[in-house]
Amino acid sequence: MHPLTGRFAKQEESMAKETIQELMAIYPDTGRLPCAVAHYLAAYAGIPPLDVGKAATAAGIRLDQCQLGLFGYGRKGKSAYKIVGRKVEVSPEVLDLITASVKDGRISCARLWEIAQLTGVTKAEAGNAADSLGIKVTPCQLGSF
């Protein structure tokens, strides 16, 4: 939650969202915003990543290049669209953490990021491991899925 309260919190949040809109507008790849850049903007503005995702959607900007490898790497519907499904070797510890975090056949994007941080694997390796286990990743921190 935001550290400010009341009227000042709303004013600060509004300024942060305006800053995000301005930064998205000057991003050189018009109409697209990579996941990593969206997360950087959220951290820069001090707002949740979901707010950046919503602002991108409202502005007609497509989020792509998911850091877990789930989408945004080519034309939709083609095999290169996502980078999961490629052979990756992770330790049993990583697989155990992933399977222990599954609820109703799903794991959150944020939890996979935590597992990657805890174990030293890349986010794409964590996403690939979940995919290889047949686990759906949802929700996305940016609201893409």
Contacts in CASP RR format, 6 or more apart in sequence:
PFRMAT RR
TARGET T0000
AUTHOR 0000-0000-0000
METHOD contacts of the structure
MODEL  1
MHPLTGRFAKQEESMAKETIQELMAIYPDTGRLPCAVAHYLAAYAGIPPL
DVGKAATAAGIRLDQCQLGLFGYGRKGKSAYKIVGRKVEVSPEVLDLITA
SVKDGRISCARLWEIAQLTGVTKAEAGNAADSLGIKVTPCQLGSF
2 9 0 8 1.000
2 12 0 8 1.000
2 13 0 8 1.000
4 12 0 8 1.000
13 47 0 8 1.000
16 45 0 8 1.000
16 46 0 8 1.000
16 47 0 8 1.000
16 51 0 8 1.000
17 45 0 8 1.000
17 47 0 8 1.000
17 51 0 8 1.000
17 55 0 8 1.000
19 44 0 8 1.000
19 45 0 8 1.000
20 41 0 8 1.000
20 42 0 8 1.000
20 45 0 8 1.000
20 47 0 8 1.000
20 51 0 8 1.000
20 52 0 8 1.000
20 55 0 8 1.000
21 55 0 8 1.000
21 59 0 8 1.000
23 41 0 8 1.000
23 44 0 8 1.000
24 33 0 8 1.000
24 41 0 8 1.000
24 55 0 8 1.000
24 56 0 8 1.000
24 59 0 8 1.000
24 61 0 8 1.000
25 59 0 8 1.000
27 33 0 8 1.000
27 37 0 8 1.000
31 60 0 8 1.000
31 61 0 8 1.000
31 62 0 8 1.000
32 61 0 8 1.000
32 62 0 8 1.000
32 63 0 8 1.000
32 64 0 8 1.000
33 56 0 8 1.000
33 61 0 8 1.000
33 62 0 8 1.000
33 63 0 8 1.000
33 64 0 8 1.000
34 63 0 8 1.000
34 64 0 8 1.000
34 65 0 8 1.000
35 63 0 8 1.000
35 64 0 8 1.000
35 65 0 8 1.000
35 66 0 8 1.000
35 67 0 8 1.000
35 142 0 8 1.000
36 65 0 8 1.000
36 67 0 8 1.000
38 49 0 8 1.000
38 52 0 8 1.000
38 53 0 8 1.000
38 56 0 8 1.000
38 63 0 8 1.000
38 142 0 8 1.000
39 49 0 8 1.000
39 52 0 8 1.000
39 67 0 8 1.000
39 141 0 8 1.000
39 142 0 8 1.000
41 52 0 8 1.000
42 48 0 8 1.000
42 49 0 8 1.000
42 51 0 8 1.000
42 52 0 8 1.000
45 52 0 8 1.000
49 141 0 8 1.000
49 142 0 8 1.000
50 141 0 8 1.000
50 142 0 8 1.000
50 143 0 8 1.000
52 142 0 8 1.000
53 63 0 8 1.000
53 142 0 8 1.000
53 143 0 8 1.000
53 144 0 8 1.000
54 143 0 8 1.000
56 62 0 8 1.000
56 63 0 8 1.000
56 142 0 8 1.000
57 63 0 8 1.000
63 142 0 8 1.000
63 144 0 8 1.000
64 71 0 8 1.000
64 72 0 8 1.000
64 73 0 8 1.000
65 72 0 8 1.000
65 73 0 8 1.000
66 72 0 8 1.000
66 82 0 8 1.000
66 140 0 8 1.000
66 144 0 8 1.000
67 113 0 8 1.000
67 123 0 8 1.000
67 124 0 8 1.000
68 84 0 8 1.000
68 109 0 8 1.000
68 112 0 8 1.000
68 123 0 8 1.000
68 124 0 8 1.000
68 126 0 8 1.000
68 127 0 8 1.000
68 130 0 8 1.000
68 137 0 8 1.000
69 82 0 8 1.000
69 83 0 8 1.000
69 84 0 8 1.000
69 123 0 8 1.000
69 124 0 8 1.000
69 127 0 8 1.000
69 128 0 8 1.000
70 82 0 8 1.000
70 84 0 8 1.000
70 127 0 8 1.000
70 131 0 8 1.000
70 137 0 8 1.000
70 145 0 8 1.000
71 81 0 8 1.000
71 82 0 8 1.000
71 144 0 8 1.000
71 145 0 8 1.000
72 81 0 8 1.000
72 82 0 8 1.000
73 80 0 8 1.000
73 81 0 8 1.000
73 82 0 8 1.000
73 83 0 8 1.000
74 80 0 8 1.000
74 81 0 8 1.000
75 81 0 8 1.000
83 124 0 8 1.000
83 128 0 8 1.000
84 124 0 8 1.000
84 127 0 8 1.000
84 128 0 8 1.000
84 131 0 8 1.000
84 132 0 8 1.000
85 128 0 8 1.000
85 131 0 8 1.000
85 132 0 8 1.000
86 128 0 8 1.000
88 124 0 8 1.000
88 125 0 8 1.000
88 128 0 8 1.000
88 129 0 8 1.000
88 132 0 8 1.000
90 119 0 8 1.000
90 121 0 8 1.000
90 125 0 8 1.000
90 126 0 8 1.000
90 128 0 8 1.000
90 129 0 8 1.000
91 119 0 8 1.000
93 119 0 8 1.000
94 115 0 8 1.000
94 119 0 8 1.000
94 121 0 8 1.000
94 125 0 8 1.000
94 126 0 8 1.000
94 129 0 8 1.000
95 129 0 8 1.000
95 133 0 8 1.000
97 115 0 8 1.000
97 118 0 8 1.000
97 119 0 8 1.000
98 107 0 8 1.000
98 112 0 8 1.000
98 115 0 8 1.000
98 126 0 8 1.000
98 129 0 8 1.000
98 130 0 8 1.000
98 133 0 8 1.000
98 135 0 8 1.000
99 133 0 8 1.000
99 135 0 8 1.000
101 107 0 8 1.000
101 108 0 8 1.000
101 111 0 8 1.000
101 115 0 8 1.000
102 135 0 8 1.000
105 135 0 8 1.000
105 136 0 8 1.000
106 135 0 8 1.000
106 136 0 8 1.000
106 137 0 8 1.000
106 138 0 8 1.000
107 130 0 8 1.000
107 135 0 8 1.000
107 136 0 8 1.000
107 137 0 8 1.000
108 137 0 8 1.000
108 138 0 8 1.000
108 139 0 8 1.000
109 137 0 8 1.000
109 138 0 8 1.000
109 139 0 8 1.000
109 140 0 8 1.000
109 141 0 8 1.000
110 141 0 8 1.000
112 123 0 8 1.000
112 126 0 8 1.000
112 127 0 8 1.000
112 130 0 8 1.000
112 137 0 8 1.000
113 123 0 8 1.000
113 126 0 8 1.000
113 141 0 8 1.000
115 121 0 8 1.000
115 126 0 8 1.000
116 122 0 8 1.000
116 123 0 8 1.000
116 125 0 8 1.000
116 126 0 8 1.000
119 126 0 8 1.000
121 129 0 8 1.000
127 137 0 8 1.000
130 137 0 8 1.000
131 137 0 8 1.000
137 145 0 8 1.000
138 145 0 8 1.000
139 145 0 8 1.000
END
